[in-house]
Amino acid sequence: MQFEDLEIIEPIIKALKEEKYSVPTSIQERAIPHILKRKDVLGSAQTGTGKTAAFAIPILQHLFLDRQRNNSPHKINALILTPTRELAIQIADSFSTYGKYTGIKNTVIFGGVTQSAQTNALKRGVDILVATPGRLLDLMDQGFIRLKDVEYFVLDEADRMLDMGFIHEIKKIIAKLPGKRQSLFFSATMPTKIVELSRKILNNPIKVEVSPVSSTAETIQQYLYYTNRLTKNDLLLHILQDKRIDQVLLFSRTKHGADRIVRNLQKKKIKTAAIHGDKAQNHRQKVLKQFKEGELRVLVATDIAARGIDIDKLKYVINYDIPNIAETYVHRIGRSGRAGEEGVSISICEPEENAFIKDIEKLINQKIEIIDDNPFPQTDNPMTATEKQVFEIEKKRRKQEFFSTKNQKRPSSSRFNRKK
């Protein structure tokens, strides 16, 4: 199937062709026809499946055709709500790309920066507003934004939205939307709370489900190193001796850990930067731009900050810390191997994370290949008594941080590059 087969209008087809998009992904093929028929959609799709285009393309088409009929001034007819600044920027960029020949205007608003540029864009008039919940409510309270004209509403990354404690903000925003609207709800996972929330937002929705979170893309090769806590950094440096790993997204569990990794790599003259919640927005955007343009070899990110990082042809992902939630592993490695490209995932596991690996393998229903050619192997007694005490303190802090958020061997050439 081609995009033309989905009855998409010529201005959007022209933009898609310029981006060399010809064949829709599964989520696009299944969701776009229903959205074009103005049906509410409940979509379950993990990162990297092309869901942004699945809702952006039909919304642009609706607005373009509506504008041709009515020739009305620019006003907020579509609202896309998303949890993080990076994801909001990515979505807005997608609307700009797909809608470049439609005349439909969009803008993005998020916290962490001064509001003047955002309010000036709103005053000039926009058709599509992409927003994070906090800044949206703030500008609504100040009188800059009214949602009375919204006809199309998208709640994106709903599971992460709830994980970050945005449920009350979401309810406040929904209460201000017109009752008569088309609503689209996308989430990588569908726990009970998500399903309950979707029932309050959607009207007789069509359910579209592809690539369940328990699956990893077949194009991603997965490798595992077992090592000790005190040798993780040495092992990372050993892995990065492979010059073919020229661009890697590396995951750290904590913000402080991310900064420590950056310092250690920079000491070895490896161009590295971190992106996480304590970094200013202009810094985060600068770092992302540098990484996309190849000026940085390693981008270190926490899980929340990584939502919205969408880099074409990114091949390598390294899990410096193994996530204690198995689904998070699937989201992480899904940053590589996107849109059918090949990807490589490398996980570095210390003894206290061994149980997390078992949970991950159970979820994805496969064994991760262990790299035996490892100069820093895991030992039976990896930590001294002092190290164990430090670990217990760190583990307690991680647990508190997690629940607080909820409530608010170096691989050989053949291994790293072979095709399945």
SULQUI-V549024 format. One record per pair of residues at least 6 apart in sequence whose C-alpha atoms are under 8 Angstrom apart, sorted by the first residue. I is the first residue (numbers start at 1). J is the second residue. If there is no record, write none. Layout:
i:I j:J
i:I j:J
This chain:
i:1 j:23
i:1 j:24
i:2 j:22
i:2 j:23
i:2 j:24
i:3 j:13
i:3 j:22
i:3 j:23
i:3 j:24
i:4 j:13
i:6 j:29
i:6 j:32
i:6 j:33
i:8 j:58
i:8 j:61
i:9 j:61
i:11 j:99
i:11 j:101
i:11 j:102
i:12 j:57
i:12 j:61
i:12 j:98
i:12 j:99
i:12 j:100
i:12 j:101
i:12 j:102
i:14 j:101
i:15 j:97
i:15 j:98
i:15 j:99
i:15 j:100
i:15 j:101
i:16 j:22
i:16 j:98
i:25 j:49
i:25 j:50
i:25 j:339
i:26 j:49
i:26 j:210
i:27 j:45
i:27 j:49
i:27 j:50
i:27 j:51
i:27 j:54
i:27 j:208
i:27 j:209
i:27 j:210
i:28 j:50
i:28 j:51
i:28 j:53
i:28 j:54
i:29 j:54
i:30 j:208
i:31 j:41
i:31 j:43
i:31 j:54
i:31 j:55
i:31 j:208
i:32 j:54
i:32 j:55
i:32 j:57
i:32 j:58
i:34 j:40
i:34 j:41
i:34 j:206
i:35 j:41
i:35 j:55
i:35 j:58
i:35 j:59
i:36 j:58
i:36 j:59
i:36 j:61
i:36 j:62
i:38 j:182
i:39 j:182
i:39 j:183
i:39 j:205
i:39 j:206
i:40 j:182
i:40 j:183
i:40 j:184
i:40 j:202
i:40 j:203
i:40 j:204
i:40 j:205
i:40 j:206
i:41 j:183
i:41 j:184
i:41 j:185
i:41 j:202
i:41 j:205
i:41 j:206
i:41 j:207
i:41 j:208
i:42 j:184
i:42 j:185
i:42 j:186
i:42 j:198
i:42 j:202
i:42 j:205
i:42 j:206
i:42 j:207
i:42 j:208
i:43 j:184
i:43 j:185
i:43 j:186
i:43 j:187
i:43 j:207
i:43 j:208
i:43 j:209
i:44 j:186
i:44 j:187
i:44 j:188
i:44 j:189
i:44 j:190
i:44 j:207
i:44 j:208
i:44 j:209
i:44 j:210
i:44 j:211
i:44 j:212
i:45 j:51
i:45 j:186
i:45 j:187
i:45 j:188
i:45 j:189
i:45 j:209
i:45 j:210
i:45 j:211
i:45 j:212
i:45 j:213
i:46 j:187
i:46 j:188
i:46 j:189
i:46 j:210
i:46 j:211
i:46 j:212
i:46 j:213
i:46 j:331
i:47 j:188
i:47 j:331
i:47 j:334
i:47 j:335
i:48 j:310
i:48 j:334
i:48 j:335
i:48 j:338
i:48 j:339
i:49 j:211
i:49 j:338
i:49 j:339
i:50 j:339
i:52 j:91
i:52 j:94
i:53 j:94
i:55 j:154
i:55 j:184
i:56 j:94
i:56 j:95
i:56 j:98
i:57 j:95
i:57 j:98
i:57 j:99
i:59 j:78
i:59 j:152
i:60 j:95
i:60 j:99
i:60 j:102
i:60 j:104
i:63 j:77
i:63 j:104
i:63 j:127
i:64 j:102
i:64 j:103
i:64 j:104
i:73 j:125
i:74 j:105
i:74 j:125
i:74 j:126
i:74 j:127
i:75 j:125
i:75 j:126
i:75 j:127
i:75 j:149
i:76 j:125
i:76 j:126
i:76 j:127
i:76 j:128
i:76 j:129
i:76 j:147
i:76 j:149
i:76 j:150
i:77 j:127
i:77 j:128
i:77 j:149
i:77 j:150
i:77 j:151
i:77 j:152
i:78 j:127
i:78 j:128
i:78 j:129
i:78 j:150
i:78 j:151
i:78 j:152
i:78 j:153
i:79 j:128
i:79 j:129
i:79 j:130
i:79 j:131
i:79 j:150
i:79 j:152
i:79 j:153
i:79 j:154
i:80 j:128
i:80 j:129
i:80 j:130
i:80 j:131
i:80 j:153
i:80 j:154
i:80 j:155
i:80 j:156
i:81 j:88
i:81 j:130
i:81 j:131
i:81 j:132
i:81 j:133
i:81 j:153
i:81 j:154
i:81 j:155
i:81 j:156
i:82 j:88
i:82 j:130
i:82 j:131
i:82 j:132
i:82 j:133
i:82 j:155
i:82 j:156
i:82 j:157
i:82 j:158
i:82 j:161
i:83 j:132
i:83 j:133
i:83 j:156
i:83 j:157
i:83 j:158
i:83 j:160
i:83 j:161
i:83 j:164
i:84 j:110
i:84 j:132
i:84 j:304
i:84 j:305
i:84 j:307
i:84 j:308
i:85 j:110
i:85 j:111
i:85 j:132
i:85 j:308
i:86 j:285
i:86 j:305
i:86 j:306
i:86 j:307
i:86 j:308
i:86 j:309
i:87 j:307
i:87 j:308
i:87 j:309
i:88 j:108
i:88 j:109
i:88 j:110
i:88 j:130
i:88 j:131
i:88 j:132
i:88 j:308
i:89 j:108
i:89 j:308
i:90 j:308
i:90 j:309
i:90 j:310
i:91 j:130
i:92 j:106
i:92 j:107
i:92 j:108
i:92 j:130
i:95 j:106
i:96 j:105
i:96 j:106
i:104 j:126
i:104 j:127
i:104 j:128
i:105 j:125
i:105 j:126
i:105 j:127
i:105 j:128
i:106 j:126
i:106 j:127
i:106 j:128
i:106 j:129
i:106 j:130
i:107 j:118
i:107 j:121
i:107 j:122
i:107 j:126
i:107 j:128
i:107 j:129
i:107 j:130
i:108 j:118
i:108 j:129
i:108 j:130
i:108 j:131
i:109 j:118
i:109 j:129
i:109 j:130
i:109 j:131
i:109 j:132
i:109 j:135
i:109 j:136
i:110 j:131
i:110 j:132
i:110 j:133
i:110 j:134
i:110 j:135
i:110 j:136
i:111 j:132
i:111 j:134
i:111 j:135
i:112 j:280
i:112 j:281
i:113 j:280
i:113 j:281
i:113 j:282
i:119 j:144
i:122 j:144
i:122 j:145
i:123 j:144
i:133 j:166
i:133 j:169
i:133 j:170
i:133 j:173
i:134 j:169
i:136 j:145
i:137 j:169
i:137 j:173
i:139 j:145
i:140 j:146
i:147 j:176
i:147 j:177
i:147 j:178
i:148 j:176
i:148 j:177
i:148 j:178
i:149 j:178
i:150 j:177
i:150 j:178
i:150 j:181
i:151 j:178
i:151 j:180
i:151 j:181
i:151 j:182
i:152 j:181
i:152 j:182
i:152 j:183
i:152 j:184
i:153 j:181
i:153 j:182
i:153 j:183
i:153 j:184
i:154 j:183
i:154 j:184
i:154 j:185
i:154 j:186
i:155 j:183
i:155 j:184
i:155 j:185
i:155 j:186
i:156 j:185
i:156 j:186
i:156 j:187
i:157 j:186
i:157 j:187
i:157 j:188
i:158 j:185
i:158 j:186
i:158 j:187
i:158 j:188
i:158 j:194
i:159 j:187
i:159 j:188
i:159 j:189
i:159 j:190
i:159 j:194
i:161 j:167
i:162 j:406
i:163 j:405
i:163 j:406
i:163 j:407
i:163 j:408
i:164 j:405
i:164 j:406
i:164 j:407
i:164 j:408
i:165 j:405
i:165 j:406
i:165 j:407
i:165 j:408
i:166 j:408
i:174 j:201
i:183 j:201
i:183 j:202
i:183 j:203
i:184 j:202
i:185 j:198
i:185 j:202
i:188 j:212
i:188 j:213
i:189 j:212
i:189 j:213
i:213 j:327
i:213 j:330
i:213 j:331
i:214 j:327
i:214 j:330
i:214 j:363
i:214 j:364
i:215 j:330
i:215 j:363
i:215 j:364
i:216 j:330
i:216 j:333
i:216 j:334
i:216 j:364
i:217 j:334
i:217 j:337
i:218 j:420
i:219 j:337
i:219 j:340
i:219 j:341
i:219 j:342
i:219 j:343
i:219 j:419
i:219 j:420
i:220 j:333
i:220 j:336
i:220 j:337
i:220 j:342
i:220 j:343
i:220 j:344
i:220 j:345
i:221 j:342
i:221 j:343
i:221 j:344
i:221 j:345
i:221 j:416
i:221 j:420
i:222 j:344
i:222 j:345
i:222 j:346
i:222 j:347
i:222 j:368
i:222 j:369
i:223 j:344
i:223 j:345
i:223 j:346
i:223 j:347
i:223 j:368
i:223 j:369
i:223 j:370
i:223 j:371
i:224 j:346
i:224 j:347
i:224 j:348
i:224 j:349
i:224 j:368
i:224 j:369
i:224 j:370
i:224 j:371
i:225 j:346
i:225 j:347
i:225 j:348
i:225 j:349
i:225 j:370
i:225 j:371
i:225 j:372
i:225 j:374
i:225 j:377
i:225 j:409
i:226 j:348
i:226 j:349
i:226 j:350
i:226 j:351
i:226 j:370
i:226 j:377
i:226 j:378
i:227 j:235
i:227 j:348
i:227 j:349
i:227 j:350
i:227 j:351
i:227 j:376
i:227 j:377
i:227 j:378
i:227 j:379
i:228 j:349
i:228 j:350
i:228 j:351
i:228 j:376
i:228 j:377
i:228 j:378
i:228 j:379
i:228 j:382
i:229 j:350
i:229 j:351
i:229 j:382
i:229 j:383
i:231 j:376
i:232 j:320
i:232 j:348
i:232 j:350
i:233 j:261
i:233 j:264
i:234 j:376
i:235 j:374
i:235 j:375
i:235 j:376
i:236 j:320
i:237 j:265
i:238 j:410
i:239 j:410
i:239 j:411
i:242 j:410
i:245 j:316
i:246 j:297
i:247 j:291
i:247 j:294
i:247 j:296
i:247 j:297
i:247 j:298
i:247 j:314
i:247 j:315
i:247 j:316
i:248 j:297
i:248 j:298
i:248 j:299
i:248 j:314
i:248 j:315
i:248 j:316
i:248 j:317
i:248 j:318
i:249 j:298
i:249 j:299
i:249 j:300
i:249 j:301
i:249 j:316
i:249 j:317
i:249 j:318
i:250 j:298
i:250 j:299
i:250 j:300
i:250 j:301
i:250 j:317
i:250 j:318
i:250 j:319
i:250 j:320
i:251 j:258
i:251 j:300
i:251 j:301
i:251 j:302
i:251 j:303
i:251 j:317
i:251 j:318
i:251 j:319
i:251 j:320
i:251 j:321
i:251 j:332
i:252 j:258
i:252 j:300
i:252 j:301
i:252 j:302
i:252 j:303
i:252 j:319
i:252 j:320
i:252 j:321
i:253 j:302
i:253 j:303
i:253 j:321
i:253 j:322
i:253 j:323
i:254 j:302
i:255 j:276
i:255 j:277
i:255 j:278
i:255 j:302
i:258 j:274
i:258 j:300
i:258 j:301
i:258 j:302
i:259 j:274
i:261 j:300
i:262 j:272
i:262 j:273
i:262 j:274
i:262 j:300
i:265 j:271
i:265 j:272
i:266 j:272
i:270 j:297
i:270 j:298
i:271 j:295
i:271 j:296
i:271 j:297
i:271 j:298
i:272 j:296
i:272 j:297
i:272 j:298
i:272 j:299
i:272 j:300
i:273 j:287
i:273 j:296
i:273 j:298
i:273 j:299
i:273 j:300
i:274 j:287
i:274 j:299
i:274 j:300
i:274 j:301
i:275 j:284
i:275 j:287
i:275 j:299
i:275 j:300
i:275 j:301
i:275 j:302
i:275 j:305
i:275 j:306
i:276 j:284
i:276 j:301
i:276 j:302
i:276 j:304
i:276 j:305
i:276 j:306
i:277 j:304
i:277 j:305
i:288 j:309
i:290 j:296
i:291 j:297
i:291 j:298
i:291 j:299
i:292 j:311
i:303 j:328
i:303 j:332
i:309 j:335
i:310 j:335
i:311 j:335
i:312 j:338
i:313 j:336
i:313 j:337
i:313 j:338
i:313 j:341
i:313 j:342
i:314 j:335
i:314 j:336
i:314 j:337
i:314 j:338
i:314 j:343
i:315 j:336
i:315 j:337
i:315 j:341
i:315 j:342
i:315 j:343
i:315 j:344
i:316 j:336
i:316 j:343
i:316 j:344
i:316 j:345
i:316 j:346
i:317 j:332
i:317 j:333
i:317 j:335
i:317 j:336
i:317 j:343
i:317 j:344
i:317 j:345
i:317 j:346
i:318 j:345
i:318 j:346
i:318 j:347
i:318 j:348
i:319 j:345
i:319 j:346
i:319 j:347
i:319 j:348
i:320 j:347
i:320 j:348
i:320 j:349
i:321 j:347
i:321 j:348
i:321 j:349
i:322 j:329
i:322 j:347
i:322 j:348
i:322 j:349
i:322 j:353
i:322 j:356
i:322 j:357
i:323 j:329
i:323 j:356
i:324 j:353
i:324 j:356
i:325 j:356
i:326 j:356
i:326 j:359
i:326 j:360
i:326 j:363
i:327 j:360
i:327 j:363
i:329 j:360
i:333 j:344
i:333 j:345
i:336 j:342
i:336 j:343
i:336 j:344
i:336 j:345
i:337 j:343
i:337 j:344
i:342 j:419
i:344 j:416
i:349 j:357
i:350 j:378
i:351 j:378
i:351 j:382
i:361 j:367
i:361 j:368
i:371 j:409
i:371 j:410
i:371 j:411
i:372 j:409
i:373 j:409
i:373 j:410
i:373 j:411
i:374 j:409
i:374 j:410
i:375 j:409
